[in-house]
Amino acid sequence: MRSEARASAITGGPFDLIVVGGGIAGSAAALRAAQYEHIRTLWIRGDRATRKRSRSQWVVNIDNMIGLHHGVVRGKLVRALKGEEFAAAREALRQGHEHISTRDIVRNTIERLQSSYSEQVVMVDVVAQSARGTEDGLVVVTPEGEVGAPWLLLATGVTDRQPTIRKRQGDQILEELRWIFPFANRETVLYCIRCEGHMTRETATAVIGHSDTAAQIAMMLYERYGSACSLLTNGEPPAWSERSGRLLEQYSIAVHTERIVEAMGTKGDLHGLVLEGGRTISVRMALVALGLHRVYNDLARDLGAELADAELPEGERHVLIDWKGETSVRGLFAIGDMVKRRDGEPVMKQVYTAQEYAVRAIDSIDRRMRSARRSKLLGDN
């Protein structure tokens, strides 16, 4: 169903499950629920403004997943284009690189749902404004009405803290985030060492951050990939441990504490970072290690779900889940970057793990739905 019909779609229940979040984790959950066919699902993807904050909008190339690589598609096309008349096309394919982005994955999921599962899932591009519990389940409030279901799955994500750059424009000095945006997640300014660290192999790379985590990341890039690293604190005093400081010296990782005043480059290619005083750090990549700016836990808080990170402001606290993805509120699940495990086990937060956690949550919902149906058929008390 097209999102233009969303007014009728919101009231077109009843729904068994509401999925909130239009990124990778939400897409994986909506698809898996639809594939089980007996779970009628409403997928609230957010509007244009809220989708802009999703990491899925900005990662332009995924090459750390087995099978999800441009080489797979390229190989199939080259083999299909037989004959001399396609020789030029085959060579162009061999020389080119077609990125597979997170947007591509989400777009493909939407197309699959529309073409094969339109009876199982309804997709709407509206904002989930708030949530509350009732005797019958959980209710989500949107600008176009309220909708309820026994099960609610949140995949509303997080946003990374970005470095401000103090840039002169005419007579003004503007200290803003936007100067980094042309390079962000375009294989030049990176955010995840596990997903993207391999891209820095033997490349001049700046780590932007001042914490011990930032120092550890700089050392890991050097140890794993031989990256020639610099550590830029962007005007903040270094806050890493004495041990980390000694290791940085051993690895000859230069530390620069001046403010960044310019990101040099064109069309997303980073050439260098200019510091106050005029020094230019020549780098081809940078990895931002400033932590999270926001965890979108608003709906979970509305419903009274238990949060982690008690020492942090509410807007930066992760939602606690068990191994199935369920929160402290029965029937409320959360997956993706916004969560931490209640037992303290680390939660993997990469594109390639989103489907695993989505499947765990949907399987749990499916199991309970089928169990209740069987009990009703047998007249169990």
SULDA-V592594 format. One record per residue. RES is the residue in one small letter. OMEGA is omega in whole degrees, 0 to 359 (* if undefined). Layout:
# SULDA-V592594
RES,OMEGA  RES,OMEGA
This chain:
# SULDA-V592594
m,180  r,183  s,177  e,182  a,191  r,182  a,178  s,181  a,181  i,180  t,184  g,180  g,5  p,179  f,174  d,187  l,170  i,174  v,179  v,179  g,186  g,180  g,183  i,183  a,178  g,178  s,181  a,180  a,180  a,180  l,181  r,178  a,180  a,181  q,176  y,167  e,180  h,178  i,179  r,193  t,168  l,180  w,178  i,190  r,185  g,178  d,184  r,183  a,182  t,179  r,179  k,181  r,182  s,176  r,183  s,179  q,194  w,181  v,190  v,181  n,177  i,178  d,180  n,180  m,177  i,177  g,180  l,186  h,183  h,180  g,179  v,180  v,181  r,180  g,179  k,181  l,179  v,179  r,181  a,183  l,182  k,175  g,182  e,183  e,180  f,183  a,180  a,179  a,179  r,181  e,178  a,178  l,181  r,183  q,186  g,177  h,178  e,180  h,169  i,185  s,174  t,175  r,179  d,181  i,180  v,180  r,179  n,178  t,178  i,180  e,179  r,179  l,181  q,185  s,188  s,188  y,184  s,178  e,184  q,187  v,174  v,181  m,179  v,181  d,178  v,181  v,169  a,189  q,182  s,180  a,176  r,177  g,175  t,178  e,184  d,182  g,185  l,185  v,175  v,179  v,177  t,177  p,183  e,176  g,179  e,178  v,183  g,177  a,177  p,186  w,179  l,179  l,181  l,175  a,190  t,165  g,184  v,167  t,181  d,173  r,183  q,176  p,172  t,177  i,182  r,189  k,177  r,172  q,184  g,179  d,184  q,170  i,184  l,180  e,190  e,177  l,194  r,181  w,181  i,189  f,180  p,183  f,189  a,177  n,176  r,180  e,173  t,171  v,190  l,184  y,185  c,181  i,181  r,182  c,194  e,184  g,182  h,180  m,183  t,187  r,177  e,182  t,175  a,189  t,173  a,170  v,182  i,181  g,183  h,184  s,175  d,176  t,179  a,179  a,179  q,179  i,178  a,179  m,179  m,177  l,178  y,184  e,185  r,193  y,182  g,181  s,176  a,192  c,164  s,179  l,184  l,181  t,177  n,175  g,179  e,176  p,177  p,182  a,179  w,184  s,178  e,178  r,179  s,178  g,180  r,179  l,177  l,178  e,180  q,181  y,180  s,176  i,183  a,178  v,178  h,185  t,182  e,176  r,173  i,182  v,178  e,169  a,185  m,177  g,179  t,175  k,177  g,178  d,182  l,179  h,181  g,177  l,182  v,181  l,173  e,184  g,173  g,180  r,176  t,175  i,182  s,180  v,174  r,180  m,172  a,176  l,182  v,182  a,182  l,180  g,185  l,173  h,187  r,167  v,185  y,185  n,188  d,182  l,177  a,178  r,177  d,185  l,176  g,180  a,179  e,181  l,174  a,170  d,185  a,182  e,184  l,172  p,184  e,183  g,180  e,185  r,178  h,178  v,181  l,179  i,170  d,186  w,178  k,183  g,181  e,178  t,177  s,177  v,183  r,180  g,179  l,180  f,176  a,181  i,176  g,186  d,188  m,191  v,165  k,181  r,180  r,181  d,177  g,178  e,182  p,176  v,176  m,188  k,178  q,178  v,186  y,176  t,183  a,182  q,179  e,181  y,175  a,180  v,178  r,183  a,182  i,177  d,179  s,178  i,179  d,182  r,181  r,178  m,180  r,179  s,179  a,180  r,180  r,179  s,179  k,179  l,183  l,180  g,179  d,176  n,*
